[in-house]
Amino acid sequence: MTARTVTCHVAAVEDLTPDVFRVTLEGRPEALSHAPGQYLELQLDEGTWVPFSIANAHVDDGILELHIQHWPERSNSARLRELMQHAAQLTLRLPSGDCVLDRDSRRPLTLIAAGTGFAQMKAMLEAAFAAHERPIQLWWAVRERRDLYLESLAREWAERHPHFHFHGVMEVAPEEPFDGERIQGHVGRVDAALKQELGSVAGHDVYLSGSPGMVYACLDVLAPLGLEAPRVFSDVFAYAPREPLLPGLEEASS
């Protein structure tokens, strides 16, 4: 899809935690079309465009959902918060990004996200659930349980979709029980949790959303578990590429 500049109405701003808020935008459905996994750029001022993953799959309803991390110490974050609360309309460029869900694939799907990287995975999951059944795992890594800002939604998916499993990975152990049917909690770093618990990813489609350090640490764990380079996807590969992508496999095959 070719990126286009559009104007949207701010329909709602909702605090999900003290640090994360959800913004709902409305516009012409045909102007807001996008593939699951793509992102938009929001105009903060004449020379500043800020990227955000689109957190909902396109269903021709003229709705866009964003999940925004609020960092009080960062000037752009404070300006964004104020803009969302007071602006009636916002100017956007969309869609962008090549890390999109392969809707036709029937391979098992492994999604790994850190923090608000969940937004990108939410859009992919909505599209995947609407396409056809296949085994799906979501690994969502945060510092502490409250940072799983839509934990209730992930639990709802686990209840409604027998082929879906939710893994919450927290650096700080939760005070209340976490595990449930098709739900498992892990304590520590997400790459360590994957190494200990994941098993083979041979034949899987794998999508990752997070910082370059987090993404490549996870890839280093997944490579010896059967990861196939043509079937792993992340926006990180576009803006912080690594050569070779999977060093362990490259060295083993040379």
Legacy VTK file of the C-alpha trace (Angstrom):
# vtk DataFile Version 3.0
C-alpha trace
ASCII
DATASET POLYDATA
POINTS 254 float
0.000 0.000 0.000
1.166 3.515 -0.767
1.428 5.786 2.271
-1.018 8.685 2.325
-1.655 11.686 4.563
-5.067 11.760 6.233
-6.898 13.688 8.938
-8.640 11.792 11.740
-11.000 12.717 14.550
-9.916 11.869 18.101
-12.837 9.756 19.323
-11.504 8.656 22.721
-8.468 8.753 25.004
-8.416 6.113 27.747
-5.848 5.433 30.455
-5.032 1.706 30.545
-2.391 2.099 33.271
-0.713 5.164 34.782
1.889 4.837 32.003
-0.051 3.648 28.943
-3.084 5.162 27.278
-5.230 4.049 24.351
-6.316 6.455 21.631
-9.219 5.733 19.271
-9.247 7.646 15.992
-12.010 7.871 13.396
-11.779 8.640 9.701
-12.837 7.519 6.246
-12.554 3.718 6.124
-10.907 3.622 2.721
-8.288 6.147 3.856
-7.367 4.135 6.950
-6.853 0.745 5.289
-3.722 -1.085 6.412
-2.309 -4.572 6.771
-2.080 -6.168 10.243
1.335 -5.289 11.651
1.810 -1.957 9.910
2.320 1.380 11.629
1.391 5.013 11.103
3.191 8.296 11.678
1.466 11.020 13.681
2.305 14.668 13.022
3.355 16.336 16.256
4.307 19.610 14.576
5.360 20.757 11.112
8.675 18.944 11.208
8.005 16.079 13.629
6.331 12.770 12.794
6.136 10.077 15.473
5.601 6.368 14.574
3.055 4.156 16.342
1.970 0.597 15.643
-1.656 0.312 14.607
-3.256 -1.824 17.315
-6.291 -3.091 15.413
-6.809 -5.075 12.231
-8.544 -3.213 9.413
-12.212 -4.208 9.131
-13.411 -1.229 7.050
-14.983 0.535 10.042
-12.953 3.761 9.924
-11.345 3.093 13.324
-7.672 3.186 14.300
-6.396 2.192 17.734
-3.067 3.276 19.234
-1.347 2.273 22.485
0.962 5.039 23.695
3.567 4.808 26.440
3.727 8.012 28.459
7.196 9.088 29.600
6.807 12.261 31.723
10.513 13.095 31.448
10.440 13.118 27.630
9.230 16.354 26.024
7.685 14.671 22.975
5.728 12.315 25.238
4.251 15.195 27.230
3.360 17.024 24.010
1.686 13.901 22.636
-0.382 13.460 25.770
-1.544 17.061 25.649
-2.258 16.851 21.918
-4.370 13.722 22.327
-6.405 15.257 25.120
-7.105 18.602 23.472
-6.880 18.234 19.687
-10.110 17.500 17.855
-8.222 16.197 14.823
-4.828 14.697 14.067
-2.812 14.435 10.862
-1.412 10.991 10.057
0.674 9.268 7.405
-0.138 5.610 6.784
0.445 2.803 6.257
4.131 1.997 6.714
6.089 -1.140 7.531
6.774 -4.503 5.920
6.374 -6.612 9.068
2.845 -7.777 8.307
0.930 -10.939 9.070
0.860 -13.582 6.335
-2.891 -14.243 6.416
-2.606 -17.213 4.059
-0.088 -19.116 6.161
-1.322 -22.045 8.223
1.973 -22.524 10.039
1.994 -22.264 13.842
2.307 -18.621 14.854
4.667 -17.383 17.581
4.372 -13.709 18.571
6.897 -12.107 20.948
6.373 -8.555 22.202
7.845 -6.244 24.814
5.772 -3.499 26.438
3.616 -1.577 23.972
4.989 -3.814 21.222
1.819 -5.703 22.131
-0.080 -3.192 19.963
1.396 -4.601 16.759
0.698 -8.159 17.904
-2.901 -7.300 18.816
-3.590 -6.264 15.231
-2.009 -9.473 13.934
-3.955 -11.616 16.388
-7.284 -10.063 15.429
-6.542 -10.842 11.779
-5.266 -14.344 12.556
-8.338 -15.250 14.618
-10.571 -14.085 11.745
-8.673 -16.096 9.112
-8.424 -19.753 10.158
-7.439 -21.803 13.159
-3.775 -22.521 13.722
-1.659 -22.866 16.869
-0.767 -19.417 18.224
1.494 -18.401 21.109
1.775 -14.861 22.447
4.776 -14.055 24.644
4.361 -10.606 26.209
7.323 -9.282 28.204
7.064 -6.453 30.735
8.745 -5.243 33.909
5.845 -5.986 36.252
2.327 -7.348 35.998
0.562 -3.983 35.862
2.451 -3.314 32.610
0.396 -6.069 30.949
-2.072 -3.293 30.266
-4.557 -5.489 28.394
-3.997 -8.724 30.299
-7.766 -9.188 30.495
-7.987 -9.212 26.696
-5.224 -11.809 26.363
-7.033 -13.945 28.945
-10.264 -13.565 26.988
-8.512 -14.793 23.849
-7.180 -17.826 25.737
-10.701 -18.609 26.906
-12.321 -18.180 23.489
-9.683 -19.767 21.241
-8.521 -23.295 22.154
-5.528 -22.972 19.811
-4.197 -19.820 21.523
-1.735 -19.744 24.448
-0.732 -16.637 26.392
2.631 -16.316 28.148
3.150 -13.307 30.424
6.833 -12.662 31.114
7.536 -10.343 34.070
10.851 -9.233 35.481
9.200 -8.778 38.886
7.336 -11.823 40.221
3.575 -11.128 40.493
2.022 -11.112 43.945
-1.182 -12.849 42.809
-1.467 -16.158 40.906
-1.089 -15.742 37.165
-1.369 -19.140 35.471
-4.630 -20.437 34.046
-5.961 -22.584 31.221
-3.670 -21.913 28.249
-2.064 -19.127 30.312
1.402 -19.283 31.838
3.461 -16.763 33.764
7.249 -16.527 33.667
9.647 -14.454 35.772
12.806 -12.938 34.297
13.957 -11.806 30.862
11.945 -12.916 27.865
14.933 -14.471 26.063
15.670 -16.589 29.140
12.020 -17.637 29.391
11.978 -18.641 25.734
15.154 -20.682 26.152
13.744 -22.527 29.133
10.149 -23.048 28.037
9.513 -22.635 24.321
10.781 -25.782 22.625
11.000 -26.174 18.850
9.894 -23.394 16.497
10.614 -25.428 13.381
7.836 -24.763 10.893
6.616 -21.665 12.769
6.053 -18.112 11.605
7.713 -15.872 14.217
7.044 -12.146 14.710
8.880 -9.939 17.216
8.205 -6.409 18.420
10.522 -4.587 20.809
13.915 -2.909 21.008
16.749 -4.160 18.784
18.507 -5.583 21.850
15.429 -7.542 22.900
14.666 -8.792 19.377
18.183 -10.014 18.641
18.556 -11.601 22.083
15.403 -13.592 21.343
16.623 -14.543 17.866
19.846 -15.896 19.352
17.744 -18.166 21.571
15.340 -19.185 18.794
17.964 -19.946 16.131
19.006 -23.358 17.542
15.330 -24.204 18.158
14.619 -24.551 14.441
13.939 -20.925 13.509
13.823 -20.387 9.750
15.227 -17.009 8.636
12.677 -16.492 5.818
9.817 -16.962 8.306
10.881 -14.519 11.039
9.670 -10.909 10.892
10.292 -7.674 12.807
10.347 -3.952 12.070
13.773 -3.974 13.767
15.220 -5.634 10.665
14.455 -2.459 8.676
15.865 0.199 11.019
18.547 -1.754 12.936
19.634 -4.619 10.638
22.133 -7.267 11.715
24.330 -9.287 9.380
24.029 -12.190 9.450
20.538 -12.262 10.917
21.055 -15.607 12.660
24.817 -15.847 13.344
24.706 -19.277 14.982
22.990 -20.883 12.011
25.219 -19.121 9.518
28.347 -20.365 11.269
26.981 -23.896 11.654
26.137 -24.181 7.969
29.407 -22.687 6.629
LINES 1 255
254 0 1 2 3 4 5 6 7 8 9 10 11 12 13 14 15 16 17 18 19 20 21 22 23 24 25 26 27 28 29 30 31 32 33 34 35 36 37 38 39 40 41 42 43 44 45 46 47 48 49 50 51 52 53 54 55 56 57 58 59 60 61 62 63 64 65 66 67 68 69 70 71 72 73 74 75 76 77 78 79 80 81 82 83 84 85 86 87 88 89 90 91 92 93 94 95 96 97 98 99 100 101 102 103 104 105 106 107 108 109 110 111 112 113 114 115 116 117 118 119 120 121 122 123 124 125 126 127 128 129 130 131 132 133 134 135 136 137 138 139 140 141 142 143 144 145 146 147 148 149 150 151 152 153 154 155 156 157 158 159 160 161 162 163 164 165 166 167 168 169 170 171 172 173 174 175 176 177 178 179 180 181 182 183 184 185 186 187 188 189 190 191 192 193 194 195 196 197 198 199 200 201 202 203 204 205 206 207 208 209 210 211 212 213 214 215 216 217 218 219 220 221 222 223 224 225 226 227 228 229 230 231 232 233 234 235 236 237 238 239 240 241 242 243 244 245 246 247 248 249 250 251 252 253
